[in-house]
Amino acid sequence: MAADRAELVTLLIDPPNSPGHGRLWSHLASDTSYDELHAFAQRIGIPRRGFDRDHYDVPQERYEQVRAAGAVAVSSRELIERLARAGLRRRKSQTLAPRRPGRPLLRPPRLHPGDRVAVVAPAGPVPPRRLDAGLAVLRSWGLDVVVGRHVLGTDERWAYLAAGDAARAEDLVGAWCDPDVTAVLCARGGYGTQRILDLLDWPAMAAAGPRVLVGFSDVTALHQAVAARLGLATVHGPVVTSLGAGDEASRAHLRALLLDPSPGTSITPAPARTLVPGSAEGVLAGGNLALLASGAGTGDRVTAAGSIAVLEDVTEQPYRLDRMLTQLVRSGWFDGVRGVVWGEVGEVPGAVLDDLARDRLGHLGVPMVAGAAFGHGARNLAFPLGVPARLDADAGTLVVRERPLL
């Protein structure tokens, strides 16, 4: 009977035998779910900041209290073995945590038919018909799609926002922390993502584990924050409202990246224009130029050090692109960059962009190409930020070297 009862108990604590900060610590864990573990810790007053990857650190003086509250004493070895058997063991390399610029980021798991994905609107208002068309595409891929409560809202004061800041943040955190959700897809860009970054529950998102994040344009602010705070690779790709009437090649490319990822993903199916010859390897970093420039001076940015910078924008005049590039150069964002790849830049003629890019970035002395198939153009091929890639500027190609998702 005692053995049967032990099998039902899922809250475990090992002896206080781990030294740190001048005291001994125990480890509190669950071999059933993190949700149960977090609820138990909250009930007995253990702060969320004590959660480390797959367990809570408990000081020696609280060991008996935690046992009295229902946790079962086990050896450290048994605790680890039971976590491993339950698939809840997280090694340090699998933990969401900041990483140095230029280092590969933790890649989330790929999607499978039947997986639940959540659609949220972190920025501007969402056109209902375009949303419905995009949702139909996602469902045709066999995905179970849920839509955030405020996706079709509009802020009462600022009509350029999809609902208030707190509501948009609530939708995003709720989707990310839902244990049944494997991916969070942004409904559209516009403006507003920066406004919610400080309202997000980053510790809860870290504890929830990796999720696939998809979007581009204004979502660059969220890509940068997730990389800076969680060390997680994300997908720069079409928003949901662009899937319905968008380019078929872009849809097929995104579907393959999410559900059947493989190394060798190219975002230059046609050779890009060579601006500065040479080749380089590094993780991909960047996104929308305006968002990167406006993020200067904040803690939510990942620089291009040790990376290949990918840049895009839309509806900007050459002098505004010049200003943003100058700001990024002066703020040190390009320091240590290994290569530069330009996607679509809207109405700026190619020859003008090429001349401006050489003028503002040529002194970096790194390979550079323009005309890659991503951004606000008709073709927007998805690619992972934070994953190693190879740029061959002589051939005009950029190829992701590793699987975008695991």
N, C-alpha and C positions, 0 to 999 in steps of 0.2 A: 504493500500500500504506500509506504514512504517513497519508493522508487517512482510509482505512478504519479504521486503528488509532485515530486521534483520535476517530472517531465512537463507538468502544467505550468510551473513557475518559469517566467521568462526574464525577470529582472535579476541581474547578477552583479556581485561586487567581489573583487579580489582583495587580499590583505593589503594594508598600507605599507608597501615595500618599495615604492618608487620615489626617490629623493628629488627635491626641487625647491628652490627658494627657502632653504633652511628648514624644511619640514618633510614629512613623508606623506605620500598620496596613495589613495586607492583608485580603482577604475570602476565606474558604474556603467553597465551596458544592458542591452536587451537582445535576446536572440530571436525576437519575433518581428519587431519593427522599431524604427526611430520614433514614430509618432507615440508609441507607448512609452518609450524612454523619455521623450521630452515632457509628456504629460506627468509622469511620475516625478521627474526632477522639479517641475514647476510646483507640484502639489506639496513637496517637502522643502521648498525654498532654495533649491540649488540654482544659481543664476545661469542664464543661457550662455554667457561668455565662458562658462566652464566646459562647454562641449568642445571636444577635440576629435574631429574626423568621424569616430564611431562610438565614442564613450564620453562620459563626464569625468573630469578629475575631481576627486573628493578628498579634502584634507583629513588627516588621521583622526582629528578630534570629532569628526562627524560620522566616522565609520559605524559605530554602534547605533546611532540614530537612523542611518540609512537601512541597516539590517532590521531594526525594529519596525520600520515602515513597510517592510515586505521584500527587500532584496535578499537573495540567497547567497551565502558566502561560498565561493568556489576558489580554486587556485588560479593564479594568473594564466597558467597554461590551459586550463579547462575553459576559462573565459574566452581566450583567443580561438581555441578550437571550435567552440560553439558558435561564435560569431562567423567563423569561416564556413562552417557547415550551413549556416543560415544565409550565406551570401551577403552578410552585413559587415564584413571586415573591410576597412578602407585603409590602405597603406598611404603613407605620406605623399607618394607620387600621384595618388588618386584623389587627393584632397583639394577642394576649391580654396585657393589661397594665392595672394599676389606672387608674381614671378618677375624676375628682372627683364627689362626690355631686351628683345632679341632672342629670348629663350622660347622654345615651343610651348604652347599652352595646352592644358588638359583638354583632350577631345571628348565630347559627349558621345553616347551610343547612337548608332544609326536608328532609323525608324523602320517599322515593319507594318504591313497591312493589319488593320485592326487597332493600331496604337491611337491613343487619344492625343490630340493636339489642340491647343488653346489659341484663339485669336484675340488680341488685345489692341487698343488704340492709344499708344503713348503720346501721340502728337495731335494732328489736326482732325477735323470732322471727316466722317467716312460716308461717301456716297452709297446709299443702300443698294442700288442696282449693281454697281461695280463690286460691292462686297458679296452679294449673292452669287454673282458669276464666279468670283474667286473661290468661294466656299464650295461651289459645285465641282470645281477642278480638284480641290483637295479631297473631296468625298469620292470622286472618280478614281483616286489613287488608293482607295480602300481605307482611308483614315477616318477615325471617329472625331469629328470636329465639334468643339464647344466654343461659344462666343461670349466674351466678357460682357458683363451687365451694362457697362457704359459705352460700349463700342459705337452705338448709334446715337450717342448723346451730343449735346453742344453746350458749352459753358454759357451760363446766363449773362456773364459780363463780357467775356472775350469770345467772339464768334469764331475765331480762328483756332479754338481748342475743342477737342472732342471731350466734353465734360470738364469738371474742375480738376485741379491738380491732384487733390486727395483721392478722388474717385478713379482717375486714371492709374495712379500708383497702386491703389487697392486692387484693381483688376489685375495688374501685372504681377504683384506679389502673390495674390491668391492663385493665379494660374501657375506660377513658378513653383510654389510650395505644395500644390496638389499632387499627392503621390501617384495619381493615375495619369498625369500629364507628362508626356515625353518631349514635347516641343512647344515653344511659344513663338507664334508667328505674328508679326505686326501688320495691322490692317492697312496702314498707309503711313506716309511721312508727313510733310508739311512743316509745322513748327510746334514745339512744346515739350519735346523729350527732355531737354535740359532742365525744365522747370520741376520735374518730378524726381530727379536723381537723388536729392537729399531727403526725399520722403520714403524711399524704398527701404525695406527691412533687410539690409544686407546680411546680417548674421543669420537670419532665418533662411534666406536664399542660399547661403553657403551650406547650412546644415541640410537643406533639402537635396543637395547633390546636383550633378550636372544635368542640364537641359539643353536642347538645341534651340538657339535663338536665330530667327531669320528676319531680315529687313535691310533697308539701305536708306540713303539720303539722310533725313533728320535722325534716323535710328543710329547713325554713326555715334551720336552721343552716348547711346546705351551700349553699343559695341565697345566703345572705349572704357566706359565705367565697369562693365562686366570683366573685361580683360584686366583692368587695373586693380579691381577689388577682389575678384574671384579667380583670376588666372585661367579663365575658361575660353577656349576657342569658340567663335561664333560664325554664323554664315551671313556673308554680305550677298544678298540676293533679292529677288522681286518681293514686293509687299503683296498682300492678298488681293487688294483691289486692282493690281496690274496683271493678275493671272488670267482673268476671264477673256479680255480682249487683247492680250499681249501676244508676243511672238511665240510661235509654237516651239521653236528651238530652245527658247528660254525656259518654257514650261518643262520640256523634256529634260533639259539639263538640270533643273532644280530637282525634279523627281528622282533622277538618277543619283544626284548627290545625297539626297535625304534617305532614299530607300535602298540604293545599290551602289554605295560609294566605293571608289577604287583609286589607287594611285595613278598618276598620269593625267589628271583632270586639267584641261587646257582652257584658258579664257582668251586665247588668241587663235581661233580657228582659221582666220585669215591673218597673214603676217602683219604685225603692227609696224608703224613707221619708226625707223631707227633714228634717234636724235643724238645719242652718244653711244658709240660701239662698245662691245665688251660683254662679259657674262658675270653673273653673280648668283649666289645662293643665300637664302635667309628666309625667316618666317615673314608672312604677309602682314602688313600693318597699315592702317589708314582708313580711307573712306571718303566721305564728302568733305571737300576742301573748306567750305564755309564753316562747317561744324568743328573741324579740326582747329581752325584758326580761332574760333570763338571759345574753344575749350582751353586755350593757353592761360596758364596761371591758376588752373583748378587742379585738384587732386585726382580728377577722373580722366586722366589721359595717359596713353601709352605712346612713348616716342618711337621714332623710326630707327633708333640705334640698333645695329646688327640685323636690320630687317630690309625687306624690299617694300618700299612705300607704294601703295596703290591709291590713286587720286581720281576723283570725278566731281562734276558740279553741273549746274544748269542755270540758264537765264542770268548769267553774270557777264558784265562787260570786261574787256581785257584789263582795264585799269583796276577793276575790283579783284580780279585774279592775281594781278601784280601785287596789290596790297596784302592779300591773304598769304601769298607765298613769302613776301618779305617779312610779314609778322612771324610766320613759322620758322623762317631761317633765323631771324633775330632772337627768337625765344628759345632756340636750340633744339627744336623738334626734329630737324634733319641731321643733327650731329651723329655721326657714326652710321648713317644710312649706307646700304650696300648697292641699291639700285632703285630706280623710279619707273613706275608704269602709269601712264595716263589712260583713263577710260574716256567716256563721253564727257564733253564740257558744253553741251547745248549749242547755242548759235554762234560761238566763236569759230571762225574759219580755221581749218587745220593748219594752214601756213602761219597764221597769227599765233596760235597756241604753241606751235613748234618753236617759233622765234622767241616767244616770251619764256617758255620753259628753259631753253638754253640760256637766255639772259639771266634769269633768276636762280637757276639751279646748276648751270654748267660748271660753276666753280667747285661743285662737290666732287667732280672727277669720277662719277660712277656711271655705269651703263643706264641708259634711259630710252624708253620707247613711248609712243603715243598711238592712240587708236585701238586700244584693246576693247573687247566687246562686253563692257559692263558700264553701268550708270544709267542715266536718264534717256538713253537712246532707244531705238526700236528693239535692239537686242541687249539683254541684261543677263549675262551668264553668271550664275552664282559661284562663289568660291569661299573657302574658309579663311578667316582672319586668325593668325596665330599658329598656322601650320606651315612647315617648310616648303619652299618652292624654288624653282630655278628659272632665272631670267637669262635668255640668250638674245641680247639686243641686236647682234649681227643678223640672226635669223628672224628677229621680230616675234619671239615666242616667250610665253610665260606658262610654266607647267607646274602644278602642285605635285610634289615628290611623294607624299604619303597620303594614305586614305584620309579624306576630309573628316569622316566620322568613324568611330570604331565599330 
